Amino acid sequence: MSDFNDPFSPRAHRGRGAASNPEGRFEALRRQAEDDGWQSALLDDAAPRPRTEVSEERARSVITRNDSPDIHFSQAMNPYRGCEHGCIYCFARPSHSYLNLSPGLDFETKLRAKGNLAEVLRHELSRPGYRVEPINIGSNTDPYQPIEKRWRLTRAALELLAGCGHPCTIVTKNALVERDIDLLAPMARANLVQVFVSVNSLDNHLAAKLEPRASAPHRRIKAIRALAGAGVPVGVLVAPIIPALNDRDMEAVLEQAAAAGASCAGYTVLRLPYELKTLFREWLALHAPDRAAHVMSLVQQMNGGRDYDSDFRTRMRGQGVFADLLKRRFEVACRRHEFGRARDLQLDTTRFVPPRPSSPQGQLF
């Protein structure tokens, strides 16, 4: 439990998910704050809140390849490192350690934008040996997080993909995806895109703590309706399911998503790799202290007695009695609403025409 009389203990930050900013696992230095008696009066609720800082990164490559047997796409692209949504459960938080930044508050406040994304993507797509497979946008961090309003990197990537007939899938929990319906609708008519909207609860109060800067759940349902109304194939992801916290909403989410026009559904359970174990326990102690022990007990039951089991066969769905119950509940709800499987939609890879590489001399033909 956090002690709010101690200004250096983990504490809730309004509008942020993480309660602390621990060192990443690759850092050689360890820092410990000490109260010298001068700063305590300044560290109260009126103190400045952590601000979002965005720095530009010049990427050398933007398409990553995946061979994990439990992930159903082979190519991915992430315009941003870190995510302002601040979802405390985000499995991508530990990736910030590779930047020598903390998976805690740094992950949601110190962001990197790949400013040359469209340029590098064009170069990679125009390579002679490039093999066309759908590119997933948003597998690690959300492509429509708030900073996309200014940077517009996701839109730039979509404009390029649409222009050369390249298929893609999108995963987001932000209604900003509606902005790009003018691109997504024509791509959908050519069978080049599928969008997945993540909704793991309908409780606005819980979502405000779990996902402080993502769109509210009801707003994401409206985004599903807008996309479906424009003819864009859209699915709902109930992810992640956290036992004894949001699992009760599974059927209600699927019902509302179906009514809004979602055609397929998927789910995953909570995953706690590396530093995320500590960050999530801190969050529970601050926001759900009465059920923290119960939540972690069920999480461990689904992970073979540990906080996390990275086994490809079970990490997405868990194992044991509670995981089996979730699976049965999901399957019953999907049959009720006639949801298909996300992987059943086969996007068209035959329309692809490699983009011409950018050249300072332009093109003669």
N, C-alpha and C positions, 0 to 999 in steps of 0.2 A: 504494500500500500504506500502511495506517495504521501510524504509529509509536507503539507503546504506551509508549515512554519520554517521549513528549510528551503531557502531560495534556490538551491542548486539541485534539489531532487526533481525527478520527472514531474511535469505538470501539464495541464491542458492549456493549449494555445488556441484562442478563438480563431476559427477558420483554418486550422491545421489539423492533420491527423496524428502525427507523431508527437509524443510527449517529451522526447529527449533527442539528443544529437550525438550518439555514441560514435567512436572512431570506427572506420571500416576495418575489415579483417586483414587488409594488406598494409595498413599504416604501421610504420616503425616506431612512431612516437605515441605515447599515451599522455593525455592531459587530464588534470584533476583540478577543478575549481575550488578555491578556498575563500570563505567569507572573512574579510578582514575588518568587518564592522562598519565599513563606509558605504557599501553598496546596497545593503539590505533594504533600506528605505526606498530605493529606486526600483527594486524588483517586485512590483505589484501589478495589479490588473491594469493600471494606467500606463504601464511601461510600453514602449513601442513594440508592436507585434512583428514577428519575422516577415520581412518583405520578400517578394519574388524578384530574383535577379536572373536575367537571361544573358548568356554570352554566346557569341556566334562561333560555331565550329566548322572548320573546312574539312569535310569528309573526303576520304580517299576512295571509299566504296560505300554503297548504301543498300545493296541487296545482300542479305545473309541467307545461307542455305541451312536447311534443317533435315536431320535424318532420325529424329526421335520417333519411335514407332507409335507413340500415343498422341502425336500431333499430326493433323490431317492436312498439312500443307508443306510444300518443300521449299518455298521462297518467302521471305518476309522483308519488310522495310519499316523503319521507325524514324520519322522526321525529327524526333526530339529525344534527348536523354533526360531522365527525370520526368516527373509529372506533377503539375500543379493541383490536380484533383486531390492529392493527399490521402488516398485510400490507405488506411492503416494495414490492410491485409495484403497489399500489392506484392506479389511474388517477385516483381522486378526491383524492389528496393535494394537488395544486395548488389545489384549491378552497378550502383553508384560508387561502390568501393573501388572499382577499377579506375575511377577518376580521382582517387584519393580524397573522396568526399564521403560524408556520412550517409548511411541508408535511412537515417532518421529525418530530421527537419531539412537537412541539405537536399535530400531527394525531392522534396516538394517546393523548395525555395531557391535552389541554385541549379538552374536548368541550362541545358545546352541545345541550341537550335542549329541544325545542319543547313546553313545558309545556301550552300551550293548544291543542295539535294537534287534539284531538277537537272542541273548541268551534269552531275555525275551519273544520275539515272539514265539520261540520254546516252552517255558514253557507254554504259554497261549494256544497254539494250541494243546498241548498234554494233556490238562486237560480232565478228563473223561466226563464232562458235556458240552464240547464245541460244539456249534451248528454252522455248516458251512453256512456262507453267504459271498458273495464277499466283500473283504476289499478294500476300496478306499484309495489310497496312494496319499497324496497331497491335502487333503480337506482344510487345514488351511495354510500351507506354502509349497513352491514348493520343491518337493523331488529331483529335478535336478538343484537346485540353484548352483552357482559356487563352493561352498565348498564341494559339493558331489564328485568333481574330486579327492579330497584327502581322504575324510572320507569314501566314498563308502558304506554308510549305506543303501541307497536305493537298490543298487545292492545286498548287503548281504541279505536283506529282500526278494528280488525276487528269489534269489538262493534257499532260504528256502521254499518259496511258491511253486516254480516250482518242487522242490524235493518231496513235499508231495501232489502235485496235488490240491493246494488250489487256487480258482479263485480270481482275483483282477482287479480293475480299477485304472488308473493312470491319473492325471491331471497335466499338466506342460506347461510352456511357454519357455522352454529351449531345444535347439537342442541336448543337452547332452544325451537325451533319446535315440538317435541313438546308443550310445555306447553299450546299452544293448539289441540290436536286436538279438544277439546270444541266449539270454534267452527268449525274447518276442516271437520270431517266433515259436519255439517249443510249447510254452504255447498257442499261438494262434491256432495252429493246433489241440490242445486238447480242444479248446474252453474255455480257462482259463483266458484270458486277453482282455481288451479293453483299448485303450489309447485315451485321449482327449488332443488336443493341443489348447491352448488359444491364439487367435489372435483377437485383437479388433480394429486394424487400420493397414493400409498399408503405413502410413506416417512415414518414418524413423526419421525425425526431431521431430515429436510429440512423438514417442515412446521413443526416447532418453531422453526426459524430464519426461514422464509419468512412464516409466519402465526402468530406466537408466542402469541396469545391467542384464536385460533379453536379450535373443537372439533377433536380429533384426527381424521384421515381415517377410521379405522375407526368412530368414533362418528358421523360423518356418514352413513356407509353404514347404520348401525343406525337413524338417523333416517329415511332413505329407506324402510327396511323398516316402521317404525312408521307412517309416513304412508300408505304403500301399503296396509298392513293395515287401516287405518281407512277405506279407500275414497277417499283424497284423491289426485287425479291428481298425480304427482310425476315430475319429470325431473331429469337430472343434467347439470351444466355442467362440462366439463373446461376450467377457465378460471382464469388464463391459462396457456397452454402456453409454457414457456420453453425454447428450444432448448438441448440439451446439458445440461439441468438436470433437468427433469421430464417431457420428452416421451416418454421410454421407458415411462412408466406409463399412457399413454393407453388402450391396449387392456385392461389389467388393471382400470383404474377402470371402464370401460364394462362389462366382464364382471361385476364385483362389484355394480355398480349395477343391472344387469339382473336378476341373481339376487335382489336385494333388492326388486324390484318396480317399478323406474323404467320408465316407458313411453315416454320420449322423451329425446333428448340433444342437446347443443349444445357448441360450443367457441369460444374466441377465443385469439388469440396475445397475447403481451406487448405492452403499449403504454406508451411512455415520454414523455408530454407534459411540457413545461415543466421544473420543478425535479426531476421524477422521474428524469430522465436521470442527474443527479449522485448522487441518493440511491441509485439501484440500482447504480451503479458502485461506490460506497462499500461497499454490502452485499457485492457480489461480491469485492472486495478483502479483506474481513474473513472471509467464510464459504466462498468458493470460489476462492481465489487461483490455484489450479493450472489452472482452466478459464475464468477471467474473460475473457481475450482471445478465446478460442474462442466463448464465449457471445455476446459483443458483436459478433463478426464475423458470426455467423449472424443475429443481430437486425438488423444493418445490411443484410445480404443480403435480408431480408424487407421492408425499408423503403426500397428504392431507393438504398442506399448511405448512408443516414442513420440516426441512432438512432431516429427516429420520423417517420412520414409520416402526416399527418392526413387524407389523401384518403379520403372516405367509401367509395369502391369497394374499398379494400384494407386499411384500418386494422384491421379485426377479424380478418382471415384472413391478412394478409400477401401477399407476391408473390414470385415466383421459384421456384427448384427446390425448396428446403426447404419452402416454404409449400405447394407442389403435392403434395409427398410427405405432409405432414400431412393434407391434405384427402383424399387417396386412402386413407390409413390409417383415418381417421375414418369414411369412407363404407363401407369394407369391414367394419369392426367393427359399425357400425350395422345393416348388412344381416344380419350373423351373429346379432345379438341382437334383430332385428326391431323396432328402435326407430322410432318415428314422429318427425315434425318437431314442434318445440315449438309452432310457429304453427298446427298443424293443429287443435288443440282450440279450438273457438269457444265462449267463455263466453256465458252467457245475459244479455242486456241488457234483456229485456222484463219482468223481475220488479221493476225499480226503482220504488220509491215515495219521492218526495222526503221527507226527514225534516222534521218541523216545526221551524221556527227556534226556538231557545231564547228564552224570554220570562220576565221576572221575575214577570209576572201569570199565568203558566201558560196552559193551554188550556181553553176552555169545552167543546169537542166533540172 
